[in-house]
Amino acid sequence: MTLDASTRSNATSEPPQRPGNTSAGSGVLAAGLRRAGVYVVIGLLSLFCVVPFAWVLLASVDRHASLYAKAPALSADNFIRFFHDATTPRLLFNSLLISIGATLLTLLLSVFGGYALSRFISPVARPSCSGSCSCVWFRRPQPSCRST
């Protein structure tokens, strides 16, 4: 049985159907549903992160702030009372002192830890990917064999 040129091109132009794949558009539909699912998950995670910040912001201007969700009675009385209080400068100084101290301590320990990791020689000498997705080689560069 021989096929002429037009029959041969039609026979090879369509990809074979996989079992269970009844329409050509089902792959596009599945990709669209997958993309929509990803956007729903990203949206829910975004709400999970944004709602606490919004809650704190609304509680700061609410006259009667509480743990329960209700429409806030907006007022700047909390800020006025805070900045007119005699102990406010001391509170702000304590917060500033603690935050600067914690930052300097973290920076100091990170520098020492980074230096130790830069000098560490791994027995396997392969890259290790950290949580920040940056690959680091734990192998010290070998000195040059050239004599000068």
C-alpha positions in Angstrom: 0.0 0.0 0.0 1.5 3.3 -1.1 0.5 6.8 0.0 0.5 9.7 -2.3 2.1 13.1 -1.1 -1.1 14.7 0.2 -2.1 11.6 2.2 1.4 11.3 3.6 1.5 14.9 4.8 -1.9 14.7 6.4 -1.0 11.4 8.1 2.2 12.9 9.7 1.1 16.4 10.5 -1.2 15.5 13.5 0.5 14.3 16.6 -0.9 11.0 17.9 -3.5 11.3 20.7 -2.5 10.0 24.1 -4.9 7.7 25.9 -7.4 9.7 27.9 -6.7 12.9 26.0 -10.0 13.5 24.1 -9.5 17.1 23.0 -6.6 19.1 21.8 -7.5 22.0 24.2 -7.4 20.0 27.4 -3.7 20.7 27.9 -4.4 24.4 27.6 -7.3 24.1 30.1 -5.1 22.2 32.6 -2.3 24.8 32.3 -4.9 27.6 32.8 -6.3 25.9 35.9 -2.8 25.3 37.2 -1.9 29.0 36.7 -5.2 30.1 38.4 -4.4 27.8 41.3 -1.0 29.3 41.7 -2.5 32.8 41.7 -5.1 31.8 44.4 -2.3 30.4 46.6 -0.2 33.5 46.1 -3.2 35.7 46.9 -4.0 33.8 50.1 -0.4 33.9 51.3 -0.4 37.7 50.5 -3.5 38.2 52.7 -1.9 36.1 55.4 1.1 38.5 55.4 -0.8 41.8 54.9 -3.7 41.4 57.3 -1.6 41.6 60.5 -0.1 44.9 59.3 -3.5 46.3 58.4 -4.8 45.2 61.8 -2.0 47.0 63.7 -2.5 50.1 61.5 -6.2 50.2 62.2 -5.7 49.5 65.9 -3.4 52.5 66.2 -6.1 54.9 65.1 -9.0 53.2 66.7 -10.4 54.9 69.8 -11.4 51.6 71.4 -9.0 49.0 70.0 -9.6 45.4 70.8 -8.8 41.9 69.6 -12.2 41.6 67.9 -12.9 42.7 64.3 -15.1 45.7 64.2 -15.3 48.9 62.3 -12.8 51.3 63.9 -13.9 54.6 65.4 -11.1 56.6 63.8 -9.3 59.0 66.0 -5.7 60.4 66.5 -6.2 60.5 70.3 -3.8 57.6 70.8 -1.0 59.4 69.0 -1.7 62.7 70.7 -1.7 61.1 74.1 1.5 59.2 73.4 3.5 62.2 72.2 2.3 64.4 75.0 3.2 61.9 77.7 6.4 62.7 79.7 7.8 59.2 79.4 7.8 59.1 75.6 11.4 60.2 75.0 12.6 57.5 77.4 10.5 54.8 75.6 11.8 55.9 72.2 15.4 55.9 73.5 15.1 52.4 74.9 13.6 51.1 71.6 16.4 52.8 69.6 19.1 51.4 71.9 17.8 47.9 71.7 17.3 47.9 68.0 20.8 49.3 67.3 22.4 46.9 69.7 20.7 43.9 68.2 21.6 45.0 64.7 25.3 45.4 65.6 25.4 42.1 67.4 23.9 40.3 64.4 26.3 42.0 62.1 29.3 41.1 64.2 28.3 37.4 64.5 27.5 37.2 60.8 30.9 38.5 59.9 32.6 35.9 62.0 30.4 33.1 60.7 31.0 34.2 57.1 34.7 34.3 57.6 34.7 30.8 59.2 32.6 29.4 56.3 34.9 31.0 53.7 37.9 29.1 55.3 36.1 25.8 55.7 37.3 22.9 53.5 34.6 20.4 52.7 35.6 16.8 52.2 33.1 16.5 49.4 33.8 19.9 47.8 30.5 20.3 46.1 28.1 23.3 46.1 25.6 23.8 48.9 22.5 25.9 48.2 21.3 27.8 51.1 17.8 29.2 51.8 18.6 32.3 49.8 19.2 30.1 46.7 22.8 31.2 46.3 25.2 28.4 45.7 28.4 28.6 47.6 31.5 26.4 47.1 32.9 25.3 50.4 36.4 24.8 49.1 39.4 27.1 49.6 41.2 28.1 46.4 44.5 26.3 46.1 47.6 28.4 45.9 49.3 28.6 42.5 52.1 26.1 41.7 54.2 28.8 40.0 57.2 29.9 41.9 58.1 33.5 41.6 
